[in-house]
Amino acid sequence: MKKRLITISIAATAGIILGYLFILSWLLGLLVSKYVAGKSSGEKGRVRSIIIPFPRWRIHLHHWLYSLCLMGFSLAIGVHFLSPTVTYGLLGGSVFQGIYYYNDWHVIAVRKSRAREKRTSTETGTR
């Protein structure tokens, strides 16, 4: 409940400061992310996740993480899609969707042995 209240208040504050164009592009970013991402944690979406394998670890680059990095990159170099408001709205909606709708949003690095156990338990239906 606390996470929900904080994220909604941040989005509402940004919408009030940046205006209706931000809110519309934020909603578009949220809806597009919801459409292409998996319906729940660990489920495959329409667009494949970026997972970087290492000998002992798997690094999962969540869509909210690279959207956040794109926001920072856009801010740093001053390049935007249409306008800064639309860019930050689209990417902000994607970040919001990734954090708000998934309970594993904070899991980025996973040991391979743990990943195998998790994959096996989800295939058998146990948790």
Salt bridges, closest charged atoms under 4 A:
none
